[in-house]
Amino acid sequence: MKRPPIIVVVGHVDHGKTTLLDVVRKSNLAAKEAGGITQSIGAYEIVHNGERMTFIDTPGHEAFSSMRKRGAKAADVAILVVGADDGVQQQTKEAIKILQESETPFVVAITKIDKTRGEVDKAKNELMQAGVLLEGYGGGVSWQGVSAKTGEGIKELLDLLVLTADIEELTADEKKSGSGFILEAKRDSRKGIMAMAIVTDGTLRVGDYVK
């Protein structure tokens, strides 16, 4: 059967990754994060035009580089977030490298277009210099300008994600034992060992052994 794509959001620390997901999920997680920086990997599912999608919000700070790598490798599709005001930064380049090495298909979201529309072309040119060739600029990587503040471009971005996922022809067999990725594990003083997992195939049932 067709399965929902797992989508990771990567990019520079303050280019609006979690704020973008806030709009997508109609939640307000960014305000709850210390300093506006995501401290742990979270997974959230939405429905867009009848299509389910699972989003992974990964930390953007350099200190969490290894966690970001795990998130990217667990994903089917990625959103590379680039701020129109700042363009390509060092962490943007790190994210590009991770996506290329893990061969993860991705689309580019150029954020904050409500603040500085004139800088969108600058961001595109810097992406080209970083090895990301966008559609209309000699390449095949889809992109969309978005504003988390006004909501502009969000629907179109989700449409691009659905299209990209359809090209990947993602399937799963719900009759099989569940398999997937452990995104994060920790020991809770009251509950014991806890893990956040993404199931990519089969079904994970209560009582199943996880390894």
C-alpha positions in Angstrom: 0.0 0.0 0.0 1.0 3.6 -0.4 2.6 5.1 2.7 2.9 8.7 3.9 6.2 10.3 3.1 8.6 11.2 6.0 9.7 14.7 5.5 12.7 16.3 7.3 13.2 20.1 7.7 16.8 21.2 7.7 18.7 24.5 7.4 20.3 27.3 9.3 19.5 27.9 12.9 17.3 31.0 12.6 15.9 30.7 9.1 12.4 29.7 10.3 12.3 25.9 10.3 10.1 25.4 13.3 8.1 28.6 12.6 7.3 27.1 9.1 6.1 23.9 10.7 4.0 25.9 13.1 2.1 27.2 10.2 1.9 23.8 8.6 0.7 22.2 11.8 -1.3 25.2 13.0 0.5 24.9 16.3 2.9 27.1 18.3 5.9 25.0 19.2 8.4 27.7 18.3 7.3 29.8 21.2 7.8 26.9 23.6 11.4 26.2 22.6 14.2 27.7 24.6 15.5 30.6 22.6 13.5 29.6 19.6 15.9 26.7 18.9 14.6 23.2 18.7 16.3 21.1 21.3 15.1 17.6 20.3 13.7 15.8 17.3 10.0 15.8 17.0 7.7 14.1 14.5 4.2 15.3 13.5 1.7 14.2 11.0 -0.6 16.4 8.9 -3.1 15.9 6.1 -2.9 18.0 2.9 -5.6 17.5 0.2 -6.3 14.1 1.6 -2.6 13.1 1.6 -0.9 12.3 4.9 2.6 13.5 5.6 4.9 13.0 8.5 7.3 15.9 9.4 10.5 15.6 11.4 11.6 18.9 13.0 15.4 18.6 13.5 17.6 20.9 15.7 19.4 23.6 13.8 22.2 24.5 16.2 25.7 23.2 15.4 25.8 21.4 18.7 23.1 19.0 17.4 24.7 18.3 14.1 24.7 14.5 14.7 21.0 14.5 15.5 20.3 16.5 12.3 22.2 13.8 10.3 20.0 11.1 11.8 16.9 13.0 10.9 18.0 13.5 7.3 18.9 9.8 6.8 15.5 8.7 8.2 13.6 10.9 5.7 12.1 10.2 2.3 12.0 13.9 1.3 13.5 17.0 2.8 12.7 20.7 2.9 15.9 22.8 2.8 15.0 26.1 4.5 16.9 29.2 3.4 16.1 32.7 4.7 15.6 35.3 2.0 17.3 37.8 4.3 20.4 35.8 5.2 20.8 33.5 2.2 23.1 30.5 2.3 24.9 30.2 5.6 27.4 27.6 6.9 24.7 25.4 8.4 22.8 25.6 5.1 25.9 24.2 3.4 26.2 21.4 6.1 22.5 20.5 5.5 23.1 20.4 1.7 26.0 18.1 2.2 24.0 15.8 4.5 21.1 15.6 1.9 23.5 14.9 -1.0 25.4 12.3 0.9 22.2 10.5 2.1 20.7 10.9 -1.4 17.6 12.4 0.0 15.3 14.2 -2.5 14.5 17.7 -1.4 12.7 20.9 -2.2 13.8 24.4 -1.2 11.7 26.7 0.9 12.9 30.3 0.7 11.5 31.8 3.8 10.7 35.4 5.1 9.7 36.6 1.7 7.3 39.1 3.4 10.3 40.9 4.8 12.7 41.1 1.9 11.3 40.1 -1.5 14.3 41.6 -3.3 16.7 39.2 -1.7 15.0 36.0 -3.1 17.1 36.1 -6.3 20.2 36.6 -4.1 19.3 33.4 -2.1 18.8 31.5 -5.4 22.2 32.6 -6.7 23.9 31.6 -3.5 22.2 28.2 -3.6 23.5 27.7 -7.1 27.0 28.5 -5.9 26.5 25.9 -3.2 25.7 23.3 -5.8 21.9 23.4 -5.6 20.5 24.0 -9.1 16.9 25.2 -8.9 14.2 24.8 -11.5 14.3 27.7 -13.8 18.0 28.2 -13.0 19.4 25.3 -15.0 18.5 22.6 -12.5 15.7 20.3 -11.4 15.4 21.1 -7.7 11.9 22.5 -6.9 11.6 25.6 -4.8 8.9 27.8 -3.3 9.0 31.2 -1.7 7.1 31.2 1.6 6.1 33.5 4.5 5.3 31.9 7.8 3.9 35.3 8.9 1.3 35.7 6.1 1.0 32.0 5.0 2.0 32.9 1.5 3.4 29.9 -0.5 2.6 27.3 2.2 0.0 25.5 0.1 2.2 25.5 -2.9 5.1 24.1 -0.9 3.0 21.2 0.4 1.8 20.5 -3.2 5.5 20.2 -4.2 6.1 17.8 -1.3 3.2 15.6 -2.4 4.5 15.6 -6.0 8.1 14.8 -4.9 6.8 12.0 -2.7 4.7 10.5 -5.5 7.7 10.3 -7.7 9.4 8.2 -5.0 6.5 5.7 -5.1 6.7 5.0 -1.4 5.0 1.8 -0.2 4.6 -0.3 2.9 3.1 -3.7 3.8 1.0 -3.3 7.0 0.9 -7.1 7.5 4.7 -7.3 8.2 6.4 -6.6 11.5 7.2 -3.0 12.0 10.5 -1.6 10.9 11.9 1.9 10.8 14.2 4.3 12.6 14.8 5.3 16.2 15.1 9.1 16.1 15.8 9.7 19.7 16.1 7.7 22.9 16.4 8.7 26.5 16.0 7.4 30.0 13.2 8.8 32.1 13.5 8.5 35.9 9.8 7.5 36.2 9.0 5.7 32.9 12.4 4.1 32.1 13.8 4.0 28.6 11.8 6.0 26.1 12.3 6.2 22.3 10.8 8.2 19.5 10.5 6.0 16.4 9.3 6.4 12.8 7.8 3.2 11.3 8.6 3.0 7.6 7.2 -0.4 6.9 4.9 -2.9 8.6 3.0 -2.4 11.8 4.4 -1.9 15.3 2.1 -3.4 17.9 1.9 -3.2 21.7 4.2 -5.8 23.1 6.5 -6.0 20.1 10.2 -6.3 20.8 12.2 -3.4 19.5 15.9 -3.8 18.5 
